Amino acid sequence: MLALWIVMRLWAAHAADHGILRVARIFDPQTLDPATIQLQEDFILLPLLHLPLLDEVGGTKVIPCAAKSWRASSDKRIYTLDLRPEVRFSNGRPVVAADYIFSIERVINPATAATMAAYLNGVRGAAEFAEGRVPHVSGLTAPDPLTLVIELERPDPTFPFLLTSNLAMAVPAEELARQGKGFATHPVGNGPYMVKRWLRGARLELVRNPHYGGPEPQRLRGVDMMIGGDETTHLMMFEHGDLDIANINGAGIPQPSMHRMRDDPQWAPLIQSTPVPGTSYISLNTEIPPLDNVLVRRAINHAINRDKWMQVALGRFTHAEGPLPPLVAGYDPQVKGYAYDPDRARQLLQQSGVPMPLRLQLWHSTEESTRFIVQGIQGDLKEIGIEVELRAATYGELMTTAQIRGRVPMTLTAWYPSIPDPVDMLGTQFDGRSVTNVASMNIAFYNNPKVNRLFDEAAPEVDLPLRYARYREAERLILADAPWVCLGHLNILGLPQKWLKGPLVDPIYWYRLDRIWMER
C-alpha cells in the first residue's frame, strides 16, 4: 500500500499543471466507443470526447448542442435538427447529417451489441433494419448535409431527451473502418478533447481537440486521469492537493469519510450535491426459485432496513417508496412501498410455504460503500431466516452476468434513466416482452401482461396527465409484485478543490468535467 501511495503521489506531482485537470478512477474504462458504453464511470467521459445532437441542463431541460436548433411536428412524431457547420471531428473532417445516420444505424444494428439499442426501436424502419430486411433505416433522412430528419413510428414527446445521450453522438465511418476494435480505445469524436494516450491500469490522458467547433469553450488544457487505487486513497491524494476532485467513483465521497468531510470547515463549504433521477435497488430474479414466489419477494422487501443502510440521514440517499424517483415526470408522492417490518416478513415467509432456512446469493459491485450496504442487508435477511452469500464482482461482470437468464438470484445495482419520464425507468426495466435468452435490461425477468398493456397505452400518449396516470397504475402493480427492493434515490456529491470553478455535479452524467475550469 505504501508503494502504491508513493507511485500515485509521484504521478500527481508529474501531472500537476495549471489547466490540466487531475482526477482518478479505480479501474479502466470498458470502452470509449459511445455506442457500447454502459458503465456510469465511462459515461462521465462522453461529454469530453463527443457532442450529442442536444444537451441537458439539470436533468430536465433540453438545449442545443451539435445541432444549433431543432423542432418537432405537432404530433411529436417527426423531429428536424439543424447542425452547426463549424463542428468537426478530431481528425479535422466536418460533421454532417450522414454521420448521424451512420452512427444511429450502427447503434440499431445488432452486430454492434449496443446496450441501449432498444431505445431507438421507435424510429420508423428500425425493426426492419435490425432484422436485415432493408439496408437503411427509413426514418433517418438528410435533406441536405446540415439537416437531419428523424421520423418515428408513433408520437413520442420524450424523444428529444434521447438526442442528449450517447445514442445521438456521431462517429466517422472511415475511422471505424481504419481502426477496427482499436476505435474503442482511441475514438475520433467531435467533443472538446481527444485521447492522447491510454496506458491500461495506469493512466488516461486527454488533450484538446484542435478542430473543436462546439457551442461551449474548451475550459481545460486537458485531463490527466490516474487509473488504480481505491476511493480512500484518492481522497487522501485530494487532501494532499494531488487531485483536483476528491472522487469520481460512486457518490463522490467514500462512505467511511462522510461524517469527517461534512464536519471539516476546510472541505464542507466546497461540497456540491444534486439528486439523481434514478433508483438503487435489489433485483429479485422472478424466474429463480424461491424468488418466483411473490410472498418471498414481499418478505425480503419488509426485512431490509433501507434508510439505515442507504445513509438517508447523512444525505447520501433519499428515501424510496417505489421505482420512480422524484426528478422523473409522473412521480407519485402518494405511492407506498414496503415498510421495514421484520415480523411481517417472517409471517409472509411462513405463508409462502417454502422450506426454511432459505439460501440465496446476492451479487454486488466492489466499491467500499457497496460493501457496507450488502453487509447490512445480509444481516437483516439472516434475522428472518434467509442466509445470503455475498458475491462481489466488477460492475461490468456484474451486469453482464445478471442480464443472462437463470444466472443471478439477487443483484444490488441501480438504474439511472436517460429520459426523465416513466417510459425509461419503468418501460425498460419491467416490460416482460424484453425478457429473452440473450442479455436483458429487465434483470428481474419480470413479466405482467397487465403492466405490459399499460406501457403500450402510455408510451405514445401526448396528453401528459393521461400518460402519467397510466404509468402510475403500472407502478402500483409492479410494487405489488415486488420484483425489486427499492433502496433509495442517490444524491451525487462532488468535492472539488477551491481553485476548481463551475458546476461539477450533474443529475444525468453525475460529473460534467467539460463544464468546469480552474482559477488559481
Solvent accessible surface area in square Angstrom, and as a share of the most:
residue,aa,sasa,rsa
1,M,160,0.71
2,L,127,0.63
3,A,70,0.54
4,L,69,0.35
5,W,42,0.15
6,I,87,0.44
7,V,93,0.53
8,M,6,0.02
9,R,83,0.30
10,L,119,0.59
11,W,27,0.10
12,A,0,0.00
13,A,70,0.54
14,H,139,0.62
15,A,6,0.04
16,A,54,0.42
17,D,57,0.29
18,H,128,0.57
19,G,15,0.14
20,I,29,0.15
21,L,0,0.00
22,R,9,0.03
23,V,1,0.00
24,A,3,0.02
25,R,3,0.01
26,I,47,0.24
27,F,56,0.23
28,D,33,0.17
29,P,2,0.01
30,Q,78,0.35
31,T,14,0.08
32,L,1,0.00
33,D,8,0.04
34,P,2,0.01
35,A,7,0.05
36,T,36,0.21
37,I,2,0.01
38,Q,61,0.27
39,L,4,0.02
40,Q,30,0.13
41,E,20,0.09
42,D,0,0.00
43,F,34,0.14
44,I,2,0.01
45,L,1,0.00
46,L,1,0.00
47,P,6,0.04
48,L,0,0.00
49,L,5,0.03
50,H,0,0.00
51,L,11,0.06
52,P,6,0.04
53,L,0,0.00
54,L,0,0.00
55,D,12,0.06
56,E,3,0.01
57,V,65,0.37
58,G,39,0.38
59,G,2,0.02
60,T,75,0.43
61,K,125,0.53
62,V,30,0.17
63,I,47,0.24
64,P,55,0.34
65,C,6,0.03
66,A,2,0.02
67,A,0,0.00
68,K,107,0.45
69,S,45,0.29
70,W,82,0.29
71,R,128,0.47
72,A,39,0.30
73,S,37,0.24
74,S,114,0.74
75,D,64,0.33
76,K,75,0.32
77,R,65,0.24
78,I,57,0.29
79,Y,2,0.01
80,T,21,0.12
81,L,1,0.00
82,D,26,0.13
83,L,5,0.02
84,R,44,0.16
85,P,77,0.49
86,E,87,0.39
87,V,3,0.01
88,R,95,0.35
89,F,0,0.00
90,S,12,0.08
91,N,62,0.32
92,G,16,0.15
93,R,73,0.27
94,P,57,0.36
95,V,4,0.03
96,V,42,0.24
97,A,0,0.00
98,A,59,0.46
99,D,11,0.06
100,Y,1,0.00
101,I,30,0.15
102,F,70,0.29
103,S,5,0.03
104,I,4,0.02
105,E,14,0.06
106,R,43,0.16
107,V,4,0.03
108,I,12,0.06
109,N,58,0.30
110,P,87,0.55
111,A,93,0.72
112,T,26,0.15
113,A,78,0.61
114,A,11,0.09
115,T,43,0.25
116,M,16,0.07
117,A,26,0.20
118,A,56,0.43
119,Y,27,0.10
120,L,4,0.02
121,N,102,0.52
122,G,33,0.32
123,V,1,0.01
124,R,86,0.31
125,G,6,0.06
126,A,2,0.02
127,A,56,0.44
128,E,54,0.24
129,F,29,0.12
130,A,35,0.27
131,E,111,0.50
132,G,64,0.61
133,R,156,0.57
134,V,59,0.34
135,P,108,0.68
136,H,118,0.53
137,V,2,0.01
138,S,53,0.34
139,G,1,0.01
140,L,10,0.05
141,T,66,0.38
142,A,42,0.33
143,P,91,0.57
144,D,67,0.35
145,P,89,0.56
146,L,60,0.30
147,T,21,0.12
148,L,0,0.00
149,V,29,0.16
150,I,1,0.01
151,E,34,0.15
152,L,3,0.02
153,E,93,0.42
154,R,108,0.40
155,P,39,0.25
156,D,32,0.17
157,P,33,0.21
158,T,9,0.05
159,F,5,0.02
160,P,10,0.06
161,F,37,0.16
162,L,5,0.02
163,L,5,0.02
164,T,8,0.04
165,S,10,0.07
166,N,4,0.02
167,L,5,0.02
168,A,1,0.01
169,M,6,0.03
170,A,0,0.00
171,V,2,0.01
172,P,0,0.00
173,A,42,0.32
174,E,76,0.34
175,E,15,0.07
176,L,27,0.14
177,A,90,0.70
178,R,171,0.62
179,Q,42,0.19
180,G,43,0.41
181,K,194,0.82
182,G,31,0.30
183,F,2,0.01
184,A,29,0.23
185,T,33,0.19
186,H,77,0.34
187,P,8,0.05
188,V,16,0.09
189,G,6,0.06
190,N,0,0.00
191,G,0,0.00
192,P,7,0.04
193,Y,5,0.02
194,M,55,0.25
195,V,13,0.08
196,K,126,0.53
197,R,94,0.34
198,W,21,0.08
199,L,84,0.42
200,R,144,0.52
201,G,49,0.47
202,A,47,0.37
203,R,31,0.11
204,L,0,0.00
205,E,21,0.09
206,L,5,0.02
207,V,52,0.30
208,R,107,0.39
209,N,1,0.01
210,P,100,0.63
211,H,76,0.34
212,Y,41,0.16
213,G,13,0.13
214,G,17,0.17
215,P,55,0.35
216,E,83,0.37
217,P,82,0.52
218,Q,42,0.18
219,R,69,0.25
220,L,1,0.01
221,R,129,0.47
222,G,0,0.00
223,V,2,0.01
224,D,7,0.03
225,M,2,0.01
226,M,8,0.03
227,I,7,0.04
228,G,18,0.17
229,G,23,0.22
230,D,47,0.24
231,E,2,0.01
232,T,54,0.31
233,T,6,0.03
234,H,1,0.00
235,L,2,0.01
236,M,85,0.38
237,M,0,0.00
238,F,0,0.00
239,E,58,0.26
240,H,101,0.45
241,G,26,0.25
242,D,13,0.07
243,L,1,0.00
244,D,0,0.00
245,I,2,0.01
246,A,0,0.00
247,N,2,0.01
248,I,6,0.03
249,N,2,0.01
250,G,18,0.17
251,A,5,0.04
252,G,0,0.00
253,I,0,0.00
254,P,0,0.00
255,Q,32,0.14
256,P,91,0.57
257,S,12,0.07
258,M,0,0.00
259,H,118,0.53
260,R,112,0.41
261,M,0,0.00
262,R,83,0.30
263,D,113,0.59
264,D,37,0.19
265,P,119,0.75
266,Q,116,0.52
267,W,13,0.04
268,A,35,0.27
269,P,104,0.65
270,L,48,0.24
271,I,31,0.16
272,Q,51,0.23
273,S,67,0.43
274,T,20,0.11
275,P,71,0.44
276,V,3,0.02
277,P,3,0.02
278,G,0,0.00
279,T,0,0.00
280,S,9,0.06
281,Y,3,0.01
282,I,1,0.00
283,S,2,0.01
284,L,0,0.00
285,N,2,0.01
286,T,21,0.12
287,E,69,0.31
288,I,30,0.15
289,P,94,0.59
290,P,24,0.15
291,L,0,0.00
292,D,78,0.40
293,N,38,0.19
294,V,44,0.26
295,L,44,0.22
296,V,0,0.00
297,R,17,0.06
298,R,71,0.26
299,A,0,0.00
300,I,0,0.00
301,N,7,0.03
302,H,28,0.12
303,A,2,0.01
304,I,0,0.00
305,N,38,0.19
306,R,18,0.07
307,D,55,0.28
308,K,116,0.49
309,W,39,0.14
310,M,2,0.01
311,Q,24,0.11
312,V,40,0.23
313,A,111,0.86
314,L,32,0.16
315,G,27,0.26
316,R,6,0.02
317,F,15,0.06
318,T,58,0.34
319,H,76,0.34
320,A,1,0.01
321,E,47,0.21
322,G,2,0.02
323,P,1,0.01
324,L,2,0.01
325,P,1,0.00
326,P,75,0.47
327,L,56,0.28
328,V,3,0.02
329,A,40,0.31
330,G,10,0.10
331,Y,68,0.26
332,D,18,0.09
333,P,89,0.56
334,Q,138,0.62
335,V,15,0.09
336,K,152,0.64
337,G,24,0.23
338,Y,25,0.10
339,A,68,0.52
340,Y,104,0.39
341,D,54,0.28
342,P,35,0.22
343,D,91,0.47
344,R,86,0.31
345,A,0,0.00
346,R,97,0.35
347,Q,90,0.40
348,L,6,0.03
349,L,5,0.02
350,Q,154,0.68
351,Q,107,0.48
352,S,17,0.11
353,G,63,0.61
354,V,26,0.15
355,P,116,0.73
356,M,84,0.38
357,P,70,0.44
358,L,13,0.06
359,R,173,0.63
360,L,12,0.06
361,Q,42,0.19
362,L,0,0.00
363,W,15,0.05
364,H,7,0.03
365,S,10,0.07
366,T,61,0.35
367,E,23,0.10
368,E,29,0.13
369,S,14,0.09
370,T,17,0.10
371,R,104,0.38
372,F,67,0.28
373,I,15,0.08
374,V,1,0.01
375,Q,106,0.47
376,G,6,0.06
377,I,0,0.00
378,Q,59,0.26
379,G,36,0.34
380,D,17,0.09
381,L,1,0.00
382,K,125,0.53
383,E,118,0.53
384,I,8,0.04
385,G,24,0.23
386,I,0,0.00
387,E,69,0.31
388,V,11,0.06
389,E,100,0.45
390,L,49,0.24
391,R,96,0.35
392,A,55,0.43
393,A,5,0.04
394,T,79,0.46
395,Y,52,0.20
396,G,8,0.08
397,E,78,0.35
398,L,0,0.00
399,M,25,0.11
400,T,78,0.45
401,T,14,0.08
402,A,3,0.02
403,Q,20,0.09
404,I,57,0.29
405,R,97,0.35
406,G,48,0.47
407,R,137,0.50
408,V,4,0.02
409,P,20,0.12
410,M,1,0.01
411,T,2,0.01
412,L,14,0.07
413,T,9,0.05
414,A,19,0.14
415,W,47,0.16
416,Y,51,0.19
417,P,4,0.03
418,S,21,0.13
419,I,6,0.03
420,P,11,0.07
421,D,5,0.03
422,P,0,0.00
423,V,36,0.21
424,D,1,0.00
425,M,0,0.00
426,L,0,0.00
427,G,18,0.17
428,T,23,0.13
429,Q,3,0.02
430,F,0,0.00
431,D,25,0.13
432,G,6,0.06
433,R,129,0.47
434,S,43,0.28
435,V,23,0.13
436,T,55,0.32
437,N,122,0.62
438,V,104,0.60
439,A,62,0.48
440,S,3,0.02
441,M,31,0.14
442,N,0,0.00
443,I,6,0.03
444,A,0,0.00
445,F,5,0.02
446,Y,7,0.03
447,N,93,0.48
448,N,26,0.13
449,P,95,0.60
450,K,117,0.50
451,V,0,0.00
452,N,14,0.07
453,R,132,0.48
454,L,13,0.07
455,F,10,0.04
456,D,62,0.32
457,E,67,0.30
458,A,0,0.00
459,A,13,0.10
460,P,36,0.23
461,E,35,0.16
462,V,74,0.43
463,D,70,0.36
464,L,81,0.40
465,P,103,0.65
466,L,73,0.36
467,R,0,0.00
468,Y,38,0.15
469,A,51,0.39
470,R,61,0.22
471,Y,3,0.01
472,R,81,0.29
473,E,77,0.34
474,A,0,0.00
475,E,2,0.01
476,R,125,0.46
477,L,52,0.26
478,I,2,0.01
479,L,17,0.08
480,A,47,0.36
481,D,32,0.17
482,A,2,0.01
483,P,1,0.01
484,W,10,0.03
485,V,0,0.00
486,C,5,0.03
487,L,2,0.01
488,G,0,0.00
489,H,7,0.03
490,L,9,0.04
491,N,14,0.07
492,I,0,0.00
493,L,0,0.00
494,G,0,0.00
495,L,0,0.00
496,P,6,0.04
497,Q,8,0.03
498,K,143,0.61
499,W,42,0.15
500,L,12,0.06
501,K,74,0.31
502,G,23,0.22
503,P,81,0.51
504,L,1,0.01
505,V,22,0.13
506,D,4,0.02
507,P,12,0.07
508,I,35,0.18
509,Y,8,0.03
510,W,16,0.06
511,Y,0,0.00
512,R,7,0.03
513,L,1,0.00
514,D,21,0.11
515,R,41,0.15
516,I,1,0.01
517,W,87,0.30
518,M,31,0.14
519,E,99,0.44
520,R,143,0.52
